[in-house]
Amino acid sequence: MEKREALYAGKAKSVFVTDDPDLLLLEFRDDTSAFDGKRIEQLARKGMVNNKFNAFIMQKLKAAGIPTHFERLVSDNECLVKRLDMMPVECVVRNISAGSLVRRLGIEEGLELTPPTFELFLKNDAMGDPLINESLVETFGWAEPAHLARAKELTFQVNDILKKLFLDGGMLLVDYKLEFGVFNGEVVLGDEFSPDGCRLWDAETREKLDKDRFRQGLGGVIEAYEEVGRRIGIDFTA
């Protein structure tokens, strides 16, 4: 596999084409951003930690029957993935009230949500990733209805798998976002799963162990990410 020119650079990852048209190289950088890219800092080890964290989660999900784009680790901060035709939407499940849901609805943080909520957001940094719905996705052709329905189904399946995984490590999966694409006609989980794109709290103390530590200036961001990883069995030195 030969790494070639850069295809895209996001807020925390870069994507490169390879000599295989069906495969891309995903590079996790040490960049950390918040508030739609308005605040960006470099945090040592972050690229490595998120790359290995994502690889671990993707392999867990694949073993449980979730189709993912992940192929293999290439280096400490790079992995090989399938090249998907990405849907420009984020699928968000919330198990506990936090973040924008609290601000939007004026509800208390920390409420258990039964059943969990499902929301869609348009991937558009310039517009602040606005909240959308299935009707808008269909009307504007952002995804085929059948593909979106499958993405929603997979998002809830991921919830069942990961809630247990994190609870076994003494943590609550508060909420998370997933992105999907299509590969050879199949809806496949893409992008990443790391503490950058989810909220995780200690089950007893409700200490925040995710990117809210960066957003809220709590410090110890990467140390918290590593603690989460250790609790679920990730060896970052391997």
mmCIF file of the C-alpha atoms, coordinates in Angstrom:
data_MODEL
# 
_entry.id   MODEL 
# 
loop_
_atom_site.group_PDB 
_atom_site.id 
_atom_site.type_symbol 
_atom_site.label_atom_id 
_atom_site.label_alt_id 
_atom_site.label_comp_id 
_atom_site.label_asym_id 
_atom_site.label_entity_id 
_atom_site.label_seq_id 
_atom_site.pdbx_PDB_ins_code 
_atom_site.Cartn_x 
_atom_site.Cartn_y 
_atom_site.Cartn_z 
_atom_site.occupancy 
_atom_site.B_iso_or_equiv 
_atom_site.pdbx_formal_charge 
_atom_site.auth_seq_id 
_atom_site.auth_comp_id 
_atom_site.auth_asym_id 
_atom_site.auth_atom_id 
_atom_site.pdbx_PDB_model_num 
ATOM 1   C CA . MET A 1 1   ? 0.000   0.000  0.000  1.00 0.00 ? 1   MET A CA 1 
ATOM 2   C CA . GLU A 1 2   ? 1.475   3.339  -1.111 1.00 0.00 ? 2   GLU A CA 1 
ATOM 3   C CA . LYS A 1 3   ? 0.414   6.634  0.464  1.00 0.00 ? 3   LYS A CA 1 
ATOM 4   C CA . ARG A 1 4   ? -0.155  9.310  -2.145 1.00 0.00 ? 4   ARG A CA 1 
ATOM 5   C CA . GLU A 1 5   ? -1.531  12.859 -2.233 1.00 0.00 ? 5   GLU A CA 1 
ATOM 6   C CA . ALA A 1 6   ? -3.773  14.395 0.394  1.00 0.00 ? 6   ALA A CA 1 
ATOM 7   C CA . LEU A 1 7   ? -7.468  14.200 -0.419 1.00 0.00 ? 7   LEU A CA 1 
ATOM 8   C CA . TYR A 1 8   ? -8.906  16.173 2.476  1.00 0.00 ? 8   TYR A CA 1 
ATOM 9   C CA . ALA A 1 9   ? -7.852  17.786 5.756  1.00 0.00 ? 9   ALA A CA 1 
ATOM 10  C CA . GLY A 1 10  ? -10.423 18.174 8.526  1.00 0.00 ? 10  GLY A CA 1 
ATOM 11  C CA . LYS A 1 11  ? -10.135 19.723 11.972 1.00 0.00 ? 11  LYS A CA 1 
ATOM 12  C CA . ALA A 1 12  ? -8.292  16.752 13.491 1.00 0.00 ? 12  ALA A CA 1 
ATOM 13  C CA . LYS A 1 13  ? -7.697  14.224 10.692 1.00 0.00 ? 13  LYS A CA 1 
ATOM 14  C CA . SER A 1 14  ? -6.209  14.165 7.216  1.00 0.00 ? 14  SER A CA 1 
ATOM 15  C CA . VAL A 1 15  ? -7.195  11.750 4.446  1.00 0.00 ? 15  VAL A CA 1 
ATOM 16  C CA . PHE A 1 16  ? -4.812  10.496 1.766  1.00 0.00 ? 16  PHE A CA 1 
ATOM 17  C CA . VAL A 1 17  ? -5.412  8.468  -1.379 1.00 0.00 ? 17  VAL A CA 1 
ATOM 18  C CA . THR A 1 18  ? -3.429  5.269  -1.885 1.00 0.00 ? 18  THR A CA 1 
ATOM 19  C CA . ASP A 1 19  ? -2.440  3.154  -4.856 1.00 0.00 ? 19  ASP A CA 1 
ATOM 20  C CA . ASP A 1 20  ? -5.645  1.155  -4.267 1.00 0.00 ? 20  ASP A CA 1 
ATOM 21  C CA . PRO A 1 21  ? -8.708  3.137  -5.448 1.00 0.00 ? 21  PRO A CA 1 
ATOM 22  C CA . ASP A 1 22  ? -10.889 1.425  -2.833 1.00 0.00 ? 22  ASP A CA 1 
ATOM 23  C CA . LEU A 1 23  ? -8.671  2.319  0.140  1.00 0.00 ? 23  LEU A CA 1 
ATOM 24  C CA . LEU A 1 24  ? -7.721  5.550  1.899  1.00 0.00 ? 24  LEU A CA 1 
ATOM 25  C CA . LEU A 1 25  ? -5.175  6.382  4.570  1.00 0.00 ? 25  LEU A CA 1 
ATOM 26  C CA . LEU A 1 26  ? -6.620  8.172  7.605  1.00 0.00 ? 26  LEU A CA 1 
ATOM 27  C CA . GLU A 1 27  ? -4.124  10.233 9.618  1.00 0.00 ? 27  GLU A CA 1 
ATOM 28  C CA . PHE A 1 28  ? -5.049  11.313 13.157 1.00 0.00 ? 28  PHE A CA 1 
ATOM 29  C CA . ARG A 1 29  ? -3.314  14.575 14.038 1.00 0.00 ? 29  ARG A CA 1 
ATOM 30  C CA . ASP A 1 30  ? -2.627  16.117 17.455 1.00 0.00 ? 30  ASP A CA 1 
ATOM 31  C CA . ASP A 1 31  ? -4.967  19.009 16.618 1.00 0.00 ? 31  ASP A CA 1 
ATOM 32  C CA . THR A 1 32  ? -7.905  19.469 18.982 1.00 0.00 ? 32  THR A CA 1 
ATOM 33  C CA . SER A 1 33  ? -10.791 21.745 18.089 1.00 0.00 ? 33  SER A CA 1 
ATOM 34  C CA . ALA A 1 34  ? -14.021 22.945 19.652 1.00 0.00 ? 34  ALA A CA 1 
ATOM 35  C CA . PHE A 1 35  ? -16.889 25.288 18.846 1.00 0.00 ? 35  PHE A CA 1 
ATOM 36  C CA . ASP A 1 36  ? -16.904 24.444 15.124 1.00 0.00 ? 36  ASP A CA 1 
ATOM 37  C CA . GLY A 1 37  ? -13.177 25.003 14.774 1.00 0.00 ? 37  GLY A CA 1 
ATOM 38  C CA . LYS A 1 38  ? -13.106 28.397 16.488 1.00 0.00 ? 38  LYS A CA 1 
ATOM 39  C CA . ARG A 1 39  ? -10.686 27.056 19.127 1.00 0.00 ? 39  ARG A CA 1 
ATOM 40  C CA . ILE A 1 40  ? -7.814  24.821 18.025 1.00 0.00 ? 40  ILE A CA 1 
ATOM 41  C CA . GLU A 1 41  ? -4.870  23.559 20.074 1.00 0.00 ? 41  GLU A CA 1 
ATOM 42  C CA . GLN A 1 42  ? -2.226  20.870 19.775 1.00 0.00 ? 42  GLN A CA 1 
ATOM 43  C CA . LEU A 1 43  ? -2.294  18.163 22.442 1.00 0.00 ? 43  LEU A CA 1 
ATOM 44  C CA . ALA A 1 44  ? 0.672   15.794 22.557 1.00 0.00 ? 44  ALA A CA 1 
ATOM 45  C CA . ARG A 1 45  ? -0.152  12.098 21.902 1.00 0.00 ? 45  ARG A CA 1 
ATOM 46  C CA . LYS A 1 46  ? -3.725  12.854 20.822 1.00 0.00 ? 46  LYS A CA 1 
ATOM 47  C CA . GLY A 1 47  ? -3.315  11.528 17.284 1.00 0.00 ? 47  GLY A CA 1 
ATOM 48  C CA . MET A 1 48  ? -1.863  8.260  18.526 1.00 0.00 ? 48  MET A CA 1 
ATOM 49  C CA . VAL A 1 49  ? -4.435  7.849  21.288 1.00 0.00 ? 49  VAL A CA 1 
ATOM 50  C CA . ASN A 1 50  ? -7.434  8.489  19.039 1.00 0.00 ? 50  ASN A CA 1 
ATOM 51  C CA . ASN A 1 51  ? -6.069  6.284  16.257 1.00 0.00 ? 51  ASN A CA 1 
ATOM 52  C CA . LYS A 1 52  ? -5.607  3.298  18.566 1.00 0.00 ? 52  LYS A CA 1 
ATOM 53  C CA . PHE A 1 53  ? -8.864  4.005  20.398 1.00 0.00 ? 53  PHE A CA 1 
ATOM 54  C CA . ASN A 1 54  ? -10.769 4.110  17.115 1.00 0.00 ? 54  ASN A CA 1 
ATOM 55  C CA . ALA A 1 55  ? -9.118  0.915  15.858 1.00 0.00 ? 55  ALA A CA 1 
ATOM 56  C CA . PHE A 1 56  ? -10.104 -0.925 19.044 1.00 0.00 ? 56  PHE A CA 1 
ATOM 57  C CA . ILE A 1 57  ? -13.738 0.237  18.878 1.00 0.00 ? 57  ILE A CA 1 
ATOM 58  C CA . MET A 1 58  ? -14.079 -0.436 15.149 1.00 0.00 ? 58  MET A CA 1 
ATOM 59  C CA . GLN A 1 59  ? -12.784 -3.973 15.597 1.00 0.00 ? 59  GLN A CA 1 
ATOM 60  C CA . LYS A 1 60  ? -15.192 -4.551 18.509 1.00 0.00 ? 60  LYS A CA 1 
ATOM 61  C CA . LEU A 1 61  ? -18.082 -3.342 16.369 1.00 0.00 ? 61  LEU A CA 1 
ATOM 62  C CA . LYS A 1 62  ? -17.015 -5.402 13.369 1.00 0.00 ? 62  LYS A CA 1 
ATOM 63  C CA . ALA A 1 63  ? -16.854 -8.519 15.556 1.00 0.00 ? 63  ALA A CA 1 
ATOM 64  C CA . ALA A 1 64  ? -20.426 -7.762 16.665 1.00 0.00 ? 64  ALA A CA 1 
ATOM 65  C CA . GLY A 1 65  ? -21.665 -7.590 13.076 1.00 0.00 ? 65  GLY A CA 1 
ATOM 66  C CA . ILE A 1 66  ? -21.470 -3.832 12.377 1.00 0.00 ? 66  ILE A CA 1 
ATOM 67  C CA . PRO A 1 67  ? -20.025 -3.108 8.907  1.00 0.00 ? 67  PRO A CA 1 
ATOM 68  C CA . THR A 1 68  ? -17.202 -0.565 9.227  1.00 0.00 ? 68  THR A CA 1 
ATOM 69  C CA . HIS A 1 69  ? -14.694 1.062  6.915  1.00 0.00 ? 69  HIS A CA 1 
ATOM 70  C CA . PHE A 1 70  ? -11.754 0.131  9.149  1.00 0.00 ? 70  PHE A CA 1 
ATOM 71  C CA . GLU A 1 71  ? -9.144  -2.201 7.630  1.00 0.00 ? 71  GLU A CA 1 
ATOM 72  C CA . ARG A 1 72  ? -6.012  -2.071 9.776  1.00 0.00 ? 72  ARG A CA 1 
ATOM 73  C CA . LEU A 1 73  ? -3.569  0.107  11.682 1.00 0.00 ? 73  LEU A CA 1 
ATOM 74  C CA . VAL A 1 74  ? -0.646  1.351  9.615  1.00 0.00 ? 74  VAL A CA 1 
ATOM 75  C CA . SER A 1 75  ? 1.288   3.363  12.205 1.00 0.00 ? 75  SER A CA 1 
ATOM 76  C CA . ASP A 1 76  ? 0.770   5.018  15.583 1.00 0.00 ? 76  ASP A CA 1 
ATOM 77  C CA . ASN A 1 77  ? -1.356  7.741  14.023 1.00 0.00 ? 77  ASN A CA 1 
ATOM 78  C CA . GLU A 1 78  ? -2.518  6.219  10.727 1.00 0.00 ? 78  GLU A CA 1 
ATOM 79  C CA . CYS A 1 79  ? -4.981  3.551  9.657  1.00 0.00 ? 79  CYS A CA 1 
ATOM 80  C CA . LEU A 1 80  ? -6.225  2.111  6.386  1.00 0.00 ? 80  LEU A CA 1 
ATOM 81  C CA . VAL A 1 81  ? -9.940  2.417  5.607  1.00 0.00 ? 81  VAL A CA 1 
ATOM 82  C CA . LYS A 1 82  ? -12.370 1.674  2.786  1.00 0.00 ? 82  LYS A CA 1 
ATOM 83  C CA . ARG A 1 83  ? -13.193 4.599  0.528  1.00 0.00 ? 83  ARG A CA 1 
ATOM 84  C CA . LEU A 1 84  ? -16.872 5.353  1.142  1.00 0.00 ? 84  LEU A CA 1 
ATOM 85  C CA . ASP A 1 85  ? -19.370 7.593  -0.574 1.00 0.00 ? 85  ASP A CA 1 
ATOM 86  C CA . MET A 1 86  ? -20.109 9.530  2.620  1.00 0.00 ? 86  MET A CA 1 
ATOM 87  C CA . MET A 1 87  ? -23.527 10.834 3.642  1.00 0.00 ? 87  MET A CA 1 
ATOM 88  C CA . PRO A 1 88  ? -23.160 14.483 4.757  1.00 0.00 ? 88  PRO A CA 1 
ATOM 89  C CA . VAL A 1 89  ? -25.106 13.856 7.962  1.00 0.00 ? 89  VAL A CA 1 
ATOM 90  C CA . GLU A 1 90  ? -24.236 12.983 11.553 1.00 0.00 ? 90  GLU A CA 1 
ATOM 91  C CA . CYS A 1 91  ? -26.348 10.431 13.418 1.00 0.00 ? 91  CYS A CA 1 
ATOM 92  C CA . VAL A 1 92  ? -26.528 11.285 17.133 1.00 0.00 ? 92  VAL A CA 1 
ATOM 93  C CA . VAL A 1 93  ? -27.857 9.088  19.935 1.00 0.00 ? 93  VAL A CA 1 
ATOM 94  C CA . ARG A 1 94  ? -28.293 10.465 23.445 1.00 0.00 ? 94  ARG A CA 1 
ATOM 95  C CA . ASN A 1 95  ? -28.655 8.217  26.488 1.00 0.00 ? 95  ASN A CA 1 
ATOM 96  C CA . ILE A 1 96  ? -28.266 10.993 29.071 1.00 0.00 ? 96  ILE A CA 1 
ATOM 97  C CA . SER A 1 97  ? -29.042 14.702 28.697 1.00 0.00 ? 97  SER A CA 1 
ATOM 98  C CA . ALA A 1 98  ? -25.966 16.862 28.074 1.00 0.00 ? 98  ALA A CA 1 
ATOM 99  C CA . GLY A 1 99  ? -24.480 19.393 25.691 1.00 0.00 ? 99  GLY A CA 1 
ATOM 100 C CA . SER A 1 100 ? -26.607 21.049 23.024 1.00 0.00 ? 100 SER A CA 1 
ATOM 101 C CA . LEU A 1 101 ? -29.758 19.151 24.039 1.00 0.00 ? 101 LEU A CA 1 
ATOM 102 C CA . VAL A 1 102 ? -29.620 20.792 27.477 1.00 0.00 ? 102 VAL A CA 1 
ATOM 103 C CA . ARG A 1 103 ? -29.033 24.241 25.978 1.00 0.00 ? 103 ARG A CA 1 
ATOM 104 C CA . ARG A 1 104 ? -31.677 23.826 23.281 1.00 0.00 ? 104 ARG A CA 1 
ATOM 105 C CA . LEU A 1 105 ? -34.481 22.520 25.484 1.00 0.00 ? 105 LEU A CA 1 
ATOM 106 C CA . GLY A 1 106 ? -33.556 24.116 28.805 1.00 0.00 ? 106 GLY A CA 1 
ATOM 107 C CA . ILE A 1 107 ? -33.496 20.788 30.605 1.00 0.00 ? 107 ILE A CA 1 
ATOM 108 C CA . GLU A 1 108 ? -31.276 19.554 33.398 1.00 0.00 ? 108 GLU A CA 1 
ATOM 109 C CA . GLU A 1 109 ? -27.962 17.883 32.574 1.00 0.00 ? 109 GLU A CA 1 
ATOM 110 C CA . GLY A 1 110 ? -27.680 14.243 33.572 1.00 0.00 ? 110 GLY A CA 1 
ATOM 111 C CA . LEU A 1 111 ? -31.248 13.038 32.999 1.00 0.00 ? 111 LEU A CA 1 
ATOM 112 C CA . GLU A 1 112 ? -31.539 9.441  31.803 1.00 0.00 ? 112 GLU A CA 1 
ATOM 113 C CA . LEU A 1 113 ? -33.324 9.464  28.450 1.00 0.00 ? 113 LEU A CA 1 
ATOM 114 C CA . THR A 1 114 ? -35.716 6.549  27.997 1.00 0.00 ? 114 THR A CA 1 
ATOM 115 C CA . PRO A 1 115 ? -35.836 5.629  25.229 1.00 0.00 ? 115 PRO A CA 1 
ATOM 116 C CA . PRO A 1 116 ? -32.584 7.140  23.921 1.00 0.00 ? 116 PRO A CA 1 
ATOM 117 C CA . THR A 1 117 ? -33.069 9.977  21.450 1.00 0.00 ? 117 THR A CA 1 
ATOM 118 C CA . PHE A 1 118 ? -31.948 9.995  17.814 1.00 0.00 ? 118 PHE A CA 1 
ATOM 119 C CA . GLU A 1 119 ? -31.090 13.196 15.959 1.00 0.00 ? 119 GLU A CA 1 
ATOM 120 C CA . LEU A 1 120 ? -29.592 14.170 12.614 1.00 0.00 ? 120 LEU A CA 1 
ATOM 121 C CA . PHE A 1 121 ? -27.228 17.050 11.948 1.00 0.00 ? 121 PHE A CA 1 
ATOM 122 C CA . LEU A 1 122 ? -26.011 18.342 8.596  1.00 0.00 ? 122 LEU A CA 1 
ATOM 123 C CA . LYS A 1 123 ? -22.224 18.308 8.285  1.00 0.00 ? 123 LYS A CA 1 
ATOM 124 C CA . ASN A 1 124 ? -21.582 21.964 7.545  1.00 0.00 ? 124 ASN A CA 1 
ATOM 125 C CA . ASP A 1 125 ? -19.031 23.796 9.704  1.00 0.00 ? 125 ASP A CA 1 
ATOM 126 C CA . ALA A 1 126 ? -19.901 27.194 8.244  1.00 0.00 ? 126 ALA A CA 1 
ATOM 127 C CA . MET A 1 127 ? -23.507 26.785 9.438  1.00 0.00 ? 127 MET A CA 1 
ATOM 128 C CA . GLY A 1 128 ? -22.594 25.141 12.745 1.00 0.00 ? 128 GLY A CA 1 
ATOM 129 C CA . ASP A 1 129 ? -23.814 21.640 11.763 1.00 0.00 ? 129 ASP A CA 1 
ATOM 130 C CA . PRO A 1 130 ? -27.541 22.482 11.947 1.00 0.00 ? 130 PRO A CA 1 
ATOM 131 C CA . LEU A 1 131 ? -30.171 20.088 13.271 1.00 0.00 ? 131 LEU A CA 1 
ATOM 132 C CA . ILE A 1 132 ? -32.149 18.464 10.443 1.00 0.00 ? 132 ILE A CA 1 
ATOM 133 C CA . ASN A 1 133 ? -34.650 15.611 9.999  1.00 0.00 ? 133 ASN A CA 1 
ATOM 134 C CA . GLU A 1 134 ? -35.323 12.640 7.728  1.00 0.00 ? 134 GLU A CA 1 
ATOM 135 C CA . SER A 1 135 ? -37.666 14.673 5.521  1.00 0.00 ? 135 SER A CA 1 
ATOM 136 C CA . LEU A 1 136 ? -35.018 17.294 4.817  1.00 0.00 ? 136 LEU A CA 1 
ATOM 137 C CA . VAL A 1 137 ? -32.440 14.602 4.048  1.00 0.00 ? 137 VAL A CA 1 
ATOM 138 C CA . GLU A 1 138 ? -34.769 13.078 1.458  1.00 0.00 ? 138 GLU A CA 1 
ATOM 139 C CA . THR A 1 139 ? -35.895 16.396 -0.030 1.00 0.00 ? 139 THR A CA 1 
ATOM 140 C CA . PHE A 1 140 ? -32.375 17.689 -0.573 1.00 0.00 ? 140 PHE A CA 1 
ATOM 141 C CA . GLY A 1 141 ? -30.926 14.325 -1.604 1.00 0.00 ? 141 GLY A CA 1 
ATOM 142 C CA . TRP A 1 142 ? -28.331 14.154 1.170  1.00 0.00 ? 142 TRP A CA 1 
ATOM 143 C CA . ALA A 1 143 ? -28.953 10.392 1.424  1.00 0.00 ? 143 ALA A CA 1 
ATOM 144 C CA . GLU A 1 144 ? -31.311 7.817  0.010  1.00 0.00 ? 144 GLU A CA 1 
ATOM 145 C CA . PRO A 1 145 ? -34.181 7.032  2.413  1.00 0.00 ? 145 PRO A CA 1 
ATOM 146 C CA . ALA A 1 146 ? -33.237 3.342  2.580  1.00 0.00 ? 146 ALA A CA 1 
ATOM 147 C CA . HIS A 1 147 ? -29.616 4.211  3.323  1.00 0.00 ? 147 HIS A CA 1 
ATOM 148 C CA . LEU A 1 148 ? -30.617 6.662  6.057  1.00 0.00 ? 148 LEU A CA 1 
ATOM 149 C CA . ALA A 1 149 ? -32.948 4.096  7.614  1.00 0.00 ? 149 ALA A CA 1 
ATOM 150 C CA . ARG A 1 150 ? -30.117 1.576  7.660  1.00 0.00 ? 150 ARG A CA 1 
ATOM 151 C CA . ALA A 1 151 ? -27.764 4.135  9.222  1.00 0.00 ? 151 ALA A CA 1 
ATOM 152 C CA . LYS A 1 152 ? -30.326 4.778  11.969 1.00 0.00 ? 152 LYS A CA 1 
ATOM 153 C CA . GLU A 1 153 ? -30.710 1.044  12.589 1.00 0.00 ? 153 GLU A CA 1 
ATOM 154 C CA . LEU A 1 154 ? -26.939 0.591  12.844 1.00 0.00 ? 154 LEU A CA 1 
ATOM 155 C CA . THR A 1 155 ? -26.602 3.618  15.129 1.00 0.00 ? 155 THR A CA 1 
ATOM 156 C CA . PHE A 1 156 ? -28.913 2.019  17.697 1.00 0.00 ? 156 PHE A CA 1 
ATOM 157 C CA . GLN A 1 157 ? -27.149 -1.342 17.341 1.00 0.00 ? 157 GLN A CA 1 
ATOM 158 C CA . VAL A 1 158 ? -23.867 0.416  18.113 1.00 0.00 ? 158 VAL A CA 1 
ATOM 159 C CA . ASN A 1 159 ? -25.521 1.915  21.187 1.00 0.00 ? 159 ASN A CA 1 
ATOM 160 C CA . ASP A 1 160 ? -26.393 -1.515 22.572 1.00 0.00 ? 160 ASP A CA 1 
ATOM 161 C CA . ILE A 1 161 ? -22.851 -2.782 22.015 1.00 0.00 ? 161 ILE A CA 1 
ATOM 162 C CA . LEU A 1 162 ? -20.932 0.209  23.350 1.00 0.00 ? 162 LEU A CA 1 
ATOM 163 C CA . LYS A 1 163 ? -23.145 1.032  26.337 1.00 0.00 ? 163 LYS A CA 1 
ATOM 164 C CA . LYS A 1 164 ? -22.267 -2.402 27.730 1.00 0.00 ? 164 LYS A CA 1 
ATOM 165 C CA . LEU A 1 165 ? -18.589 -2.129 26.814 1.00 0.00 ? 165 LEU A CA 1 
ATOM 166 C CA . PHE A 1 166 ? -18.186 1.183  28.629 1.00 0.00 ? 166 PHE A CA 1 
ATOM 167 C CA . LEU A 1 167 ? -20.395 0.212  31.570 1.00 0.00 ? 167 LEU A CA 1 
ATOM 168 C CA . ASP A 1 168 ? -18.203 -2.840 32.115 1.00 0.00 ? 168 ASP A CA 1 
ATOM 169 C CA . GLY A 1 169 ? -15.361 -0.319 32.450 1.00 0.00 ? 169 GLY A CA 1 
ATOM 170 C CA . GLY A 1 170 ? -17.286 1.741  34.998 1.00 0.00 ? 170 GLY A CA 1 
ATOM 171 C CA . MET A 1 171 ? -18.412 4.435  32.547 1.00 0.00 ? 171 MET A CA 1 
ATOM 172 C CA . LEU A 1 172 ? -21.628 5.848  31.129 1.00 0.00 ? 172 LEU A CA 1 
ATOM 173 C CA . LEU A 1 173 ? -21.978 6.393  27.384 1.00 0.00 ? 173 LEU A CA 1 
ATOM 174 C CA . VAL A 1 174 ? -23.818 9.710  27.527 1.00 0.00 ? 174 VAL A CA 1 
ATOM 175 C CA . ASP A 1 175 ? -24.095 10.433 23.803 1.00 0.00 ? 175 ASP A CA 1 
ATOM 176 C CA . TYR A 1 176 ? -22.165 10.050 20.555 1.00 0.00 ? 176 TYR A CA 1 
ATOM 177 C CA . LYS A 1 177 ? -22.184 10.830 16.850 1.00 0.00 ? 177 LYS A CA 1 
ATOM 178 C CA . LEU A 1 178 ? -21.624 8.467  13.957 1.00 0.00 ? 178 LEU A CA 1 
ATOM 179 C CA . GLU A 1 179 ? -21.088 9.040  10.250 1.00 0.00 ? 179 GLU A CA 1 
ATOM 180 C CA . PHE A 1 180 ? -21.923 6.580  7.502  1.00 0.00 ? 180 PHE A CA 1 
ATOM 181 C CA . GLY A 1 181 ? -21.172 6.055  3.854  1.00 0.00 ? 181 GLY A CA 1 
ATOM 182 C CA . VAL A 1 182 ? -21.873 3.548  1.120  1.00 0.00 ? 182 VAL A CA 1 
ATOM 183 C CA . PHE A 1 183 ? -19.385 0.958  -0.140 1.00 0.00 ? 183 PHE A CA 1 
ATOM 184 C CA . ASN A 1 184 ? -20.429 -1.374 -2.971 1.00 0.00 ? 184 ASN A CA 1 
ATOM 185 C CA . GLY A 1 185 ? -24.075 -0.636 -2.215 1.00 0.00 ? 185 GLY A CA 1 
ATOM 186 C CA . GLU A 1 186 ? -23.794 -1.344 1.531  1.00 0.00 ? 186 GLU A CA 1 
ATOM 187 C CA . VAL A 1 187 ? -24.197 1.237  4.290  1.00 0.00 ? 187 VAL A CA 1 
ATOM 188 C CA . VAL A 1 188 ? -20.976 1.218  6.307  1.00 0.00 ? 188 VAL A CA 1 
ATOM 189 C CA . LEU A 1 189 ? -19.840 2.997  9.458  1.00 0.00 ? 189 LEU A CA 1 
ATOM 190 C CA . GLY A 1 190 ? -17.147 5.544  8.594  1.00 0.00 ? 190 GLY A CA 1 
ATOM 191 C CA . ASP A 1 191 ? -15.150 8.383  10.149 1.00 0.00 ? 191 ASP A CA 1 
ATOM 192 C CA . GLU A 1 192 ? -14.109 7.521  13.740 1.00 0.00 ? 192 GLU A CA 1 
ATOM 193 C CA . PHE A 1 193 ? -15.290 6.630  17.230 1.00 0.00 ? 193 PHE A CA 1 
ATOM 194 C CA . SER A 1 194 ? -13.187 8.252  19.937 1.00 0.00 ? 194 SER A CA 1 
ATOM 195 C CA . PRO A 1 195 ? -13.697 10.508 22.978 1.00 0.00 ? 195 PRO A CA 1 
ATOM 196 C CA . ASP A 1 196 ? -13.630 13.398 20.477 1.00 0.00 ? 196 ASP A CA 1 
ATOM 197 C CA . GLY A 1 197 ? -17.081 12.401 19.213 1.00 0.00 ? 197 GLY A CA 1 
ATOM 198 C CA . CYS A 1 198 ? -18.844 11.071 22.278 1.00 0.00 ? 198 CYS A CA 1 
ATOM 199 C CA . ARG A 1 199 ? -19.436 11.882 25.922 1.00 0.00 ? 199 ARG A CA 1 
ATOM 200 C CA . LEU A 1 200 ? -18.273 9.455  28.594 1.00 0.00 ? 200 LEU A CA 1 
ATOM 201 C CA . TRP A 1 201 ? -18.717 9.897  32.336 1.00 0.00 ? 201 TRP A CA 1 
ATOM 202 C CA . ASP A 1 202 ? -17.429 7.894  35.251 1.00 0.00 ? 202 ASP A CA 1 
ATOM 203 C CA . ALA A 1 203 ? -20.427 5.831  36.371 1.00 0.00 ? 203 ALA A CA 1 
ATOM 204 C CA . GLU A 1 204 ? -19.999 6.671  40.068 1.00 0.00 ? 204 GLU A CA 1 
ATOM 205 C CA . THR A 1 205 ? -18.623 10.205 40.180 1.00 0.00 ? 205 THR A CA 1 
ATOM 206 C CA . ARG A 1 206 ? -19.930 11.399 36.773 1.00 0.00 ? 206 ARG A CA 1 
ATOM 207 C CA . GLU A 1 207 ? -16.493 12.899 36.107 1.00 0.00 ? 207 GLU A CA 1 
ATOM 208 C CA . LYS A 1 208 ? -16.229 13.866 32.446 1.00 0.00 ? 208 LYS A CA 1 
ATOM 209 C CA . LEU A 1 209 ? -13.735 11.754 30.512 1.00 0.00 ? 209 LEU A CA 1 
ATOM 210 C CA . ASP A 1 210 ? -14.203 13.131 26.996 1.00 0.00 ? 210 ASP A CA 1 
ATOM 211 C CA . LYS A 1 211 ? -13.680 16.251 24.882 1.00 0.00 ? 211 LYS A CA 1 
ATOM 212 C CA . ASP A 1 212 ? -15.817 18.296 27.261 1.00 0.00 ? 212 ASP A CA 1 
ATOM 213 C CA . ARG A 1 213 ? -12.616 18.505 29.315 1.00 0.00 ? 213 ARG A CA 1 
ATOM 214 C CA . PHE A 1 214 ? -11.200 20.576 26.443 1.00 0.00 ? 214 PHE A CA 1 
ATOM 215 C CA . ARG A 1 215 ? -14.389 22.525 25.733 1.00 0.00 ? 215 ARG A CA 1 
ATOM 216 C CA . GLN A 1 216 ? -14.849 23.452 29.399 1.00 0.00 ? 216 GLN A CA 1 
ATOM 217 C CA . GLY A 1 217 ? -11.174 24.038 30.243 1.00 0.00 ? 217 GLY A CA 1 
ATOM 218 C CA . LEU A 1 218 ? -11.015 21.185 32.766 1.00 0.00 ? 218 LEU A CA 1 
ATOM 219 C CA . GLY A 1 219 ? -7.543  20.027 31.698 1.00 0.00 ? 219 GLY A CA 1 
ATOM 220 C CA . GLY A 1 220 ? -6.163  16.495 31.578 1.00 0.00 ? 220 GLY A CA 1 
ATOM 221 C CA . VAL A 1 221 ? -7.775  15.823 28.203 1.00 0.00 ? 221 VAL A CA 1 
ATOM 222 C CA . ILE A 1 222 ? -5.434  13.145 26.854 1.00 0.00 ? 222 ILE A CA 1 
ATOM 223 C CA . GLU A 1 223 ? -4.977  11.621 30.296 1.00 0.00 ? 223 GLU A CA 1 
ATOM 224 C CA . ALA A 1 224 ? -8.767  11.167 30.441 1.00 0.00 ? 224 ALA A CA 1 
ATOM 225 C CA . TYR A 1 225 ? -8.822  9.605  26.945 1.00 0.00 ? 225 TYR A CA 1 
ATOM 226 C CA . GLU A 1 226 ? -6.095  7.176  28.005 1.00 0.00 ? 226 GLU A CA 1 
ATOM 227 C CA . GLU A 1 227 ? -7.955  6.338  31.210 1.00 0.00 ? 227 GLU A CA 1 
ATOM 228 C CA . VAL A 1 228 ? -11.066 5.478  29.201 1.00 0.00 ? 228 VAL A CA 1 
ATOM 229 C CA . GLY A 1 229 ? -8.987  3.286  26.924 1.00 0.00 ? 229 GLY A CA 1 
ATOM 230 C CA . ARG A 1 230 ? -7.308  1.428  29.767 1.00 0.00 ? 230 ARG A CA 1 
ATOM 231 C CA . ARG A 1 231 ? -10.677 0.715  31.390 1.00 0.00 ? 231 ARG A CA 1 
ATOM 232 C CA . ILE A 1 232 ? -11.931 -1.072 28.265 1.00 0.00 ? 232 ILE A CA 1 
ATOM 233 C CA . GLY A 1 233 ? -8.685  -2.916 27.554 1.00 0.00 ? 233 GLY A CA 1 
ATOM 234 C CA . ILE A 1 234 ? -6.690  -0.747 25.140 1.00 0.00 ? 234 ILE A CA 1 
ATOM 235 C CA . ASP A 1 235 ? -2.896  -0.948 25.371 1.00 0.00 ? 235 ASP A CA 1 
ATOM 236 C CA . PHE A 1 236 ? -1.588  2.346  23.989 1.00 0.00 ? 236 PHE A CA 1 
ATOM 237 C CA . THR A 1 237 ? 2.031   1.150  24.224 1.00 0.00 ? 237 THR A CA 1 
ATOM 238 C CA . ALA A 1 238 ? 1.494   -1.775 21.855 1.00 0.00 ? 238 ALA A CA 1 
# 
